[in-house]
């Protein structure tokens, strides 16, 4: 397996035109079904968000704070007396009481919309696509279609016509996301220092260091 640094160089070398060709070949149009924004069964919606993306969402007109926007990525945490505790890596978009993304809403006809659409994170801008590089994320399970390095994940919008301009925009965002994910993974790896969270405490390690659940740094 290549190092994360080698995968990062591969991500930086990706040709947007080639990614756009693959996206055009697979085809995609968002149907606003909301499936990628909702929780499923007992599984809450989980979408990775970078620290700077959290701050962008915090600064929207609705004036959110960190905990309104993001929650600790639940993987690796333990539950005790109904509360999570332990160490985890990275942040997930916050969810509502139904397990859906907190920014998701539906009209009376069931058509979905994002209340933070203009500031939505890269994981949302590029769904349902990912690239086959180690250290990058695969949203919502295994790929259902592949064209070269581009993978497509379950979505009812796959197979629909997409314009070249839209394919290129999506491809550019997909390359940016791959680079950012790998830069984040390397930074987290290099900055990581084990902590000993107190009972009922969660520590989140991201590229900026160890943080509390409200996004404030934990001082050395």
C-alpha positions as CSV (number, residue, x, y, z in Angstrom):
1,X,0.0,0.0,0.0
2,X,1.3,3.5,-0.8
3,X,1.9,6.0,1.8
4,X,-0.6,8.8,2.4
5,X,2.0,11.2,1.0
6,X,2.2,9.2,-2.3
7,X,-1.6,9.1,-2.4
8,X,-1.7,12.9,-1.9
9,X,0.7,13.3,-4.9
10,X,-1.6,11.1,-6.9
11,X,-4.6,13.2,-5.9
12,X,-2.8,16.4,-6.9
13,X,-2.0,14.9,-10.3
14,X,-5.6,13.9,-11.1
15,X,-6.8,15.4,-14.4
16,X,-10.1,17.2,-14.0
17,X,-11.0,16.4,-17.6
18,X,-10.5,12.7,-17.0
19,X,-12.6,12.8,-13.9
20,X,-15.3,14.7,-15.8
21,X,-15.2,12.1,-18.6
22,X,-15.9,9.4,-16.0
23,X,-18.7,11.3,-14.4
24,X,-20.3,12.0,-17.8
25,X,-20.0,8.3,-18.6
26,X,-21.7,7.3,-15.4
27,X,-24.3,10.1,-15.5
28,X,-25.8,11.9,-12.6
29,X,-28.6,14.4,-11.8
30,X,-29.7,15.2,-8.2
31,X,-33.4,14.3,-7.8
32,X,-33.6,16.0,-4.4
33,X,-34.8,12.8,-2.8
34,X,-32.8,13.5,0.4
35,X,-31.5,10.0,0.8
36,X,-27.9,11.3,1.2
37,X,-29.0,13.8,3.9
38,X,-31.1,11.4,6.0
39,X,-30.3,8.8,8.7
40,X,-31.3,5.2,7.8
41,X,-32.9,3.1,10.5
42,X,-30.8,3.3,13.6
43,X,-27.9,4.8,11.7
44,X,-27.6,8.6,12.0
45,X,-26.5,10.6,9.0
46,X,-22.7,10.8,9.0
47,X,-20.8,13.1,6.7
48,X,-17.3,14.3,7.3
49,X,-16.8,18.0,7.6
50,X,-13.4,19.8,7.8
51,X,-12.7,22.3,10.6
52,X,-12.7,25.3,8.2
53,X,-16.0,24.1,6.7
54,X,-17.5,24.1,10.2
55,X,-16.4,27.7,10.6
56,X,-17.9,28.6,7.2
57,X,-21.2,27.1,8.3
58,X,-21.0,28.8,11.7
59,X,-20.8,32.2,9.9
60,X,-24.0,31.8,7.9
61,X,-26.9,34.2,8.4
62,X,-28.5,31.9,11.0
63,X,-25.5,32.4,13.3
64,X,-24.8,28.8,14.4
65,X,-22.1,27.9,16.9
66,X,-19.8,24.9,16.5
67,X,-22.0,22.3,18.2
68,X,-25.0,23.4,16.0
69,X,-22.9,22.5,12.9
70,X,-20.7,19.5,13.9
71,X,-20.5,16.6,16.2
72,X,-17.7,14.2,17.0
73,X,-17.4,11.4,14.5
74,X,-19.0,8.6,16.4
75,X,-16.7,5.8,15.2
76,X,-14.5,4.5,18.0
77,X,-16.4,6.2,20.8
78,X,-18.0,4.1,23.6
79,X,-21.4,4.7,25.1
80,X,-21.8,4.9,28.8
81,X,-25.1,5.8,30.5
82,X,-26.5,7.1,27.2
83,X,-23.5,9.4,26.6
84,X,-20.5,8.9,24.3
85,X,-17.0,9.1,25.6
86,X,-13.4,8.5,24.4
87,X,-11.2,9.7,21.5
88,X,-12.2,10.0,17.9
89,X,-10.9,11.5,14.7
90,X,-12.6,14.3,12.6
91,X,-16.0,15.8,12.7
92,X,-19.4,14.8,11.3
93,X,-22.2,17.2,10.3
94,X,-24.6,17.6,13.2
95,X,-27.9,15.7,13.1
96,X,-31.4,16.4,14.3
97,X,-33.7,14.3,16.5
98,X,-34.5,12.0,13.5
99,X,-30.9,11.3,12.7
100,X,-31.0,13.5,9.6
101,X,-28.5,16.2,8.7
102,X,-29.4,19.3,10.7
103,X,-29.4,21.4,7.5
104,X,-31.9,19.1,5.6
105,X,-35.5,20.1,5.2
106,X,-38.4,19.0,3.0
107,X,-41.3,20.8,1.5
108,X,-44.9,19.6,1.8
109,X,-44.4,17.5,-1.3
110,X,-41.4,15.6,0.1
111,X,-38.8,17.4,-2.0
112,X,-35.5,17.9,-0.1
113,X,-33.4,21.0,0.2
114,X,-30.3,22.1,2.1
115,X,-30.5,25.2,4.2
116,X,-26.8,25.7,3.8
117,X,-26.5,24.8,0.2
118,X,-24.1,27.6,-0.8
119,X,-21.7,26.6,2.1
120,X,-22.2,22.9,2.0
121,X,-19.1,20.8,2.6
122,X,-17.1,19.1,-0.1
123,X,-18.5,15.7,0.8
124,X,-22.0,17.0,0.0
125,X,-20.9,18.9,-3.2
126,X,-19.4,15.7,-4.6
127,X,-21.9,13.0,-3.6
128,X,-22.4,10.3,-4.9
129,X,-18.8,10.2,-6.2
130,X,-15.4,9.4,-4.7
131,X,-12.0,8.5,-6.0
132,X,-10.2,5.2,-5.5
133,X,-7.3,6.5,-3.4
134,X,-6.4,5.2,0.0
135,X,-7.0,7.7,2.7
136,X,-10.1,9.2,1.0
137,X,-13.7,8.4,2.1
138,X,-16.4,6.3,0.5
139,X,-19.8,7.8,1.2
140,X,-22.6,5.4,2.1
141,X,-21.1,2.1,1.4
142,X,-19.5,0.3,-1.4
143,X,-19.3,1.6,-5.0
144,X,-22.1,0.5,-7.4
145,X,-20.3,1.7,-10.5
146,X,-16.7,2.6,-11.5
147,X,-15.1,4.3,-14.4
148,X,-11.3,4.3,-14.0
149,X,-10.5,5.9,-10.6
150,X,-14.0,7.4,-10.2
151,X,-16.4,5.5,-8.0
152,X,-20.2,6.0,-7.8
153,X,-22.2,5.2,-4.7
154,X,-25.8,4.3,-4.3
155,X,-28.0,7.2,-5.5
156,X,-31.2,7.3,-7.6
157,X,-29.8,10.1,-9.6
158,X,-27.1,7.9,-11.2
159,X,-27.4,7.2,-14.9
160,X,-29.1,10.5,-15.8
161,X,-27.7,12.9,-18.3
162,X,-25.3,15.5,-17.0
163,X,-23.9,18.5,-18.9
164,X,-20.2,18.8,-19.6
165,X,-20.1,22.0,-17.6
166,X,-21.7,20.4,-14.6
167,X,-19.5,17.3,-14.9
168,X,-16.4,19.5,-14.9
169,X,-17.6,21.5,-11.9
170,X,-18.3,18.2,-10.0
171,X,-14.9,16.8,-11.1
172,X,-13.1,19.9,-9.9
173,X,-14.8,19.6,-6.5
174,X,-14.0,15.8,-6.4
175,X,-10.3,16.4,-6.9
176,X,-10.3,19.2,-4.3
177,X,-12.0,16.9,-1.8
178,X,-9.5,14.0,-2.4
179,X,-6.6,16.4,-1.8
180,X,-8.2,17.9,1.3
181,X,-9.0,14.5,2.8
182,X,-5.5,13.3,2.3
183,X,-4.0,16.6,3.7
184,X,-6.3,16.3,6.7
185,X,-5.4,12.6,7.3
186,X,-1.6,13.4,7.2
187,X,-2.0,16.4,9.5
188,X,-4.1,14.3,12.0
189,X,-1.5,11.5,11.9
190,X,1.4,13.9,12.5
191,X,-0.3,16.0,15.2
192,X,-1.9,13.1,17.1
193,X,-1.0,12.7,20.8
194,X,-3.0,10.2,22.8
195,X,-5.2,11.8,25.5
196,X,-6.9,10.3,28.5
197,X,-10.5,11.6,28.4
198,X,-12.4,11.7,31.7
199,X,-15.5,9.7,32.0
200,X,-18.2,11.2,29.9
201,X,-15.7,13.3,27.9
202,X,-15.0,13.2,24.2
203,X,-11.8,14.4,22.6
204,X,-11.8,15.0,18.8
205,X,-8.5,14.9,16.9
206,X,-8.5,16.9,13.7
207,X,-5.8,18.6,11.6
208,X,-5.6,21.5,14.1
209,X,-5.0,19.3,17.1
210,X,-7.1,17.9,20.0
211,X,-10.5,19.6,20.7
212,X,-13.5,19.5,22.9
213,X,-16.9,18.8,21.4
214,X,-17.5,22.6,21.2
215,X,-14.5,22.9,18.9
216,X,-12.2,24.7,21.4
217,X,-8.7,23.4,21.6
218,X,-7.5,21.3,24.5
219,X,-4.4,23.0,25.9
220,X,-1.3,21.0,26.4
